[in-house]
Amino acid sequence: AEAVLDIIRAKTDSALRMGIAQIKGALSAQVNSIRNALLGILSLIEANIDFPEEEISTLNLENIFGKLKKINNQLKGILEDSRHGRILREGINVVICGKPNVGKSSLLNALLRQERSIVTAIAGTTRDTIEETIDIKGVPMRIVDTAGILEPRDLIEKKAVERSKKYIDSADLVVLLFDSSRRLTREDRFLMQRLRKKAVIAVINKVDLKQKICRKEVLKRFKRAVEISAKKMKNINLLEEAIVDLAYNGRVTNPESIVMSNLRQIEAARRAQKLLDEAGDSLDNKLSLEFVAQDIKEALLFLDDILGRRFQEDLLDKIFKEFCIGK
């Protein structure tokens, strides 16, 4: 049911392929493999605990530790990919900001491949935020073009500035735009300072004009910088690649290889992985095998939650409510 819901809600082809892989059983196959391996380990430990008089061969604790570590690494790999799955499933929030007349609206139009924002040579043309959803290389993104007003002259501009700040604070990624045909100003430096703790791509726009900007100062502040001409559509593809690269932290995964993107499943996998960490620590510290067995048993319960072998009575109701059947 969750896989079907992901297919229905897919915003891009990549998200759709990920949902199809899940409905074909990619998640069940990997989690079942982990579950069966844990059951094998648990049966050996339980046999030694419950039937010591049967003279079962002594456990090779080092071998058990190695197997647990291997299983834990498998879960870690699934969880690492799940972050990418969440991005494909839900998308990311990208905010375009910069001082007035640096080309923010032109950049939005360039990314959308259509004229969505009004573009003029008059500074401050955009007096409010403009939002659009776009597919950039398979990643759904909500792009917000903010007003470039830093010192409001009236109530409308004051509210626009407040809204812009709100979007910037909640953004997953900020595209900070500079006008390469002008020297850096106090407004540029104010934004550079304000965004020092955000994930930022510095974009030097208007490279088709005579250059006056000090690139060294921009590059000193930001690791990622792309030079473009939004008006001439120059290097827009490079900017899109930089945005996707930053969203994935430099590691792009094939959508078909992502088996987990649902928050409920991710949380259950995290808790199972934490319990396996604790089981490994107990073995490493030579604690009683009962502690190891209990951690593995609890981890198996969380894996069963993912597979649907064990769930609360209201779980299916909660899942099917999201389909909005009958509306």
C-alpha positions in Angstrom: 0.0 0.0 0.0 2.8 2.4 0.8 4.6 1.6 -2.5 1.3 2.2 -4.4 0.9 5.6 -2.6 4.5 6.5 -3.6 3.7 5.8 -7.2 0.6 7.9 -7.1 2.4 10.8 -5.5 5.5 10.6 -7.7 6.5 14.1 -8.9 9.3 13.0 -11.3 10.2 10.0 -13.4 13.0 9.1 -10.9 10.5 9.1 -8.0 8.2 6.9 -10.1 11.0 4.4 -10.9 11.8 4.2 -7.2 8.1 3.5 -6.4 8.0 0.8 -9.0 11.1 -0.9 -7.6 9.5 -0.9 -4.2 6.2 -2.4 -5.4 8.2 -5.2 -7.1 9.5 -6.2 -3.7 13.0 -4.6 -3.6 12.5 -3.5 0.0 11.1 -6.8 1.2 13.9 -8.7 -0.5 16.7 -6.7 1.3 15.0 -6.6 4.7 14.1 -10.3 4.5 17.7 -11.1 3.8 18.8 -9.2 6.8 16.1 -10.7 9.0 17.0 -14.3 8.0 20.7 -13.6 8.7 19.8 -12.3 12.2 17.5 -15.3 12.9 20.5 -17.5 12.1 22.7 -15.7 14.6 20.0 -15.6 17.2 19.3 -19.3 17.0 23.0 -20.1 17.7 23.1 -17.8 20.7 19.8 -19.0 22.1 20.8 -22.6 21.7 24.0 -21.9 23.8 22.0 -20.1 26.4 19.0 -22.5 26.8 20.8 -25.9 26.3 24.2 -25.7 27.9 23.9 -29.4 29.0 23.7 -30.5 25.3 27.4 -29.7 24.9 26.7 -27.5 21.8 30.0 -26.4 20.3 31.4 -23.2 21.8 30.3 -20.1 20.0 32.9 -18.3 17.9 32.1 -14.8 19.3 34.5 -13.1 16.9 32.7 -14.7 14.0 29.3 -13.6 15.5 30.6 -10.1 15.9 31.8 -10.0 12.3 28.4 -11.2 11.0 26.5 -8.6 13.1 28.8 -5.8 11.8 28.2 -6.9 8.2 24.4 -6.9 8.8 24.7 -3.5 10.5 26.6 -2.1 7.5 23.8 -3.3 5.2 21.2 -1.5 7.2 23.4 1.6 7.2 23.6 1.5 3.4 19.8 1.3 3.1 19.5 4.3 5.5 22.0 6.3 3.6 20.1 5.8 0.4 16.8 6.5 2.2 17.8 10.1 2.4 18.0 10.3 -1.3 14.7 8.5 -1.4 13.1 11.1 0.8 14.5 13.8 -1.6 12.9 12.0 -4.6 9.7 11.5 -2.7 9.2 14.9 -1.2 11.6 17.2 -3.0 13.7 20.1 -1.6 13.1 23.8 -1.0 15.4 26.1 -3.0 15.4 29.8 -2.5 16.9 32.3 -4.9 18.0 35.5 -3.2 20.2 38.5 -3.8 20.2 42.3 -3.8 17.8 44.1 -6.2 18.4 43.8 -10.0 20.9 41.0 -9.9 18.7 38.8 -12.1 16.7 36.6 -9.7 13.6 36.6 -11.7 15.5 36.0 -14.9 17.1 33.0 -13.3 13.7 31.6 -12.2 12.5 32.0 -15.8 15.7 30.3 -17.1 15.2 27.3 -14.7 11.5 27.0 -15.6 12.3 27.5 -19.4 9.4 30.0 -19.5 8.6 33.6 -18.5 7.0 33.2 -15.1 8.4 36.4 -13.4 8.2 39.9 -14.8 11.7 41.1 -15.7 12.6 44.8 -16.1 15.7 46.9 -15.7 14.0 48.7 -12.8 15.4 47.5 -9.4 12.8 46.0 -7.1 10.3 44.9 -9.8 9.6 41.7 -7.7 7.9 42.9 -4.6 6.8 39.5 -3.3 7.9 35.9 -3.3 7.1 33.8 -6.3 6.9 30.0 -6.0 7.1 27.3 -8.6 7.6 23.5 -8.6 10.2 22.1 -11.1 11.9 18.9 -12.0 15.6 19.4 -12.1 17.4 16.2 -13.3 14.8 14.0 -11.6 14.7 15.9 -8.3 11.4 17.7 -7.5 12.2 21.2 -6.2 10.1 24.1 -5.0 11.9 27.2 -6.3 11.1 30.5 -4.5 12.1 33.8 -6.1 12.4 36.3 -3.2 12.0 40.0 -3.3 15.4 41.7 -3.5 14.4 44.5 -1.2 16.6 44.9 1.9 15.4 48.3 3.1 11.6 48.5 2.7 10.1 51.8 1.8 6.5 51.0 2.7 4.3 48.4 4.5 4.0 46.1 1.4 7.8 46.0 1.0 8.2 45.4 4.7 5.9 42.3 4.5 7.8 41.1 1.4 11.1 41.3 3.3 9.6 39.4 6.2 8.3 36.7 3.9 11.6 36.4 2.1 13.5 36.0 5.4 11.0 33.2 6.4 11.6 31.3 3.2 15.4 31.7 3.4 15.4 30.4 7.0 13.4 27.3 6.1 15.2 26.6 2.8 17.1 23.4 2.2 19.4 25.2 -0.3 19.9 28.8 -1.1 21.1 30.2 -4.5 22.8 33.5 -3.8 23.0 35.6 -6.9 25.6 38.3 -7.7 25.7 40.8 -10.6 29.2 40.3 -12.2 28.8 43.7 -14.0 28.9 45.5 -10.7 31.3 45.7 -7.8 30.3 43.9 -4.5 28.3 46.2 -2.3 27.3 46.4 1.4 24.1 44.6 0.5 26.0 41.7 -1.1 28.3 41.3 1.9 25.3 41.5 4.3 23.7 38.5 2.5 27.0 36.6 2.4 27.3 37.0 6.2 23.6 36.2 6.9 23.8 32.9 4.9 27.1 31.7 6.3 25.4 28.7 8.1 23.1 27.7 5.2 23.8 25.4 2.3 24.6 27.9 -0.4 25.5 27.9 -4.1 27.0 31.3 -5.1 25.9 32.2 -8.6 27.7 35.0 -10.5 25.2 36.2 -13.1 25.5 38.5 -16.2 28.8 37.1 -17.4 27.9 38.4 -20.9 28.4 42.0 -19.7 31.6 43.8 -18.8 33.0 42.4 -15.6 33.6 44.4 -12.4 32.9 41.9 -9.6 35.8 40.7 -7.3 35.4 36.9 -7.8 38.1 36.2 -5.2 36.0 37.6 -2.4 33.0 35.5 -3.5 35.0 32.3 -3.9 36.7 32.9 -0.5 33.3 32.7 1.2 31.7 29.9 -0.7 33.0 26.5 -1.9 30.5 26.3 -4.7 30.3 29.0 -7.3 28.8 28.9 -10.8 29.1 31.6 -13.5 26.0 32.1 -15.7 24.1 34.4 -17.9 20.4 33.9 -17.0 19.3 36.2 -19.9 21.4 34.3 -22.5 20.7 30.8 -20.9 24.5 30.3 -20.5 25.7 27.6 -18.1 22.2 27.0 -16.7 22.8 23.3 -17.0 26.0 23.6 -14.9 23.9 25.4 -12.2 21.3 22.6 -12.3 24.0 20.0 -11.8 25.5 21.9 -8.9 22.0 22.1 -7.2 21.4 18.4 -7.6 25.0 17.6 -6.5 24.5 19.6 -3.3 21.1 18.1 -2.6 22.6 14.6 -2.7 25.8 15.7 -1.0 27.9 14.7 -4.0 26.6 11.1 -4.1 23.9 10.4 -6.7 22.1 7.1 -6.4 20.2 5.2 -9.1 16.5 5.5 -8.2 15.9 1.8 -8.8 18.5 1.0 -6.1 16.7 3.0 -3.4 14.4 0.7 -1.4 13.3 2.9 1.4 11.8 6.4 1.4 8.9 6.2 3.8 9.4 7.9 7.2 7.8 5.0 9.1 10.1 2.5 7.5 13.2 4.7 8.0 12.5 5.2 11.7 12.0 1.4 12.2 15.3 0.7 10.3 17.1 3.3 12.4 15.9 1.7 15.7 16.9 -1.7 14.5 20.3 -0.5 13.5 20.8 1.1 16.9 19.9 -2.1 18.6 22.4 -4.0 16.5 25.1 -1.5 17.5 24.3 -2.2 21.1 24.4 -6.0 20.5 27.9 -5.5 18.9 29.0 -3.4 21.9 27.8 -6.1 24.3 29.8 -8.8 22.5 32.9 -6.5 22.3 32.6 -5.9 26.1 32.2 -9.6 26.7 28.8 -9.1 28.4 26.4 -12.1 28.9 24.9 -13.5 25.7 21.4 -12.8 27.1 22.0 -9.1 26.5 23.1 -9.8 22.9 20.1 -12.0 22.3 17.6 -9.4 23.7 19.0 -6.7 21.4 18.7 -8.9 18.4 15.1 -9.9 19.3 14.1 -6.3 19.5 15.8 -5.4 16.3 13.9 -8.2 14.6 10.6 -6.8 15.8 11.4 -3.5 14.1 12.3 -5.3 10.9 9.0 -7.1 11.1 7.3 -3.7 11.4 8.9 -2.7 8.0 7.8 -6.0 6.4 4.2 -5.9 7.8 4.6 -9.1 9.8 3.8 -7.1 12.9 1.9 -3.8 13.1 -0.5 -1.9 15.2 -4.2 -2.3 14.3 -4.6 1.3 13.2 -1.6 1.2 10.8 -3.5 0.1 7.7 -6.2 2.7 8.5 -3.5 5.4 8.7 -2.0 4.3 5.4 -5.2 4.1 3.5 -6.5 7.4 4.8 -3.7 9.1 2.8 -5.3 7.7 -0.4 -8.3 10.0 0.2 -10.6 7.3 -1.2 -14.1 8.6 -1.9 -13.1 12.2 -2.1 
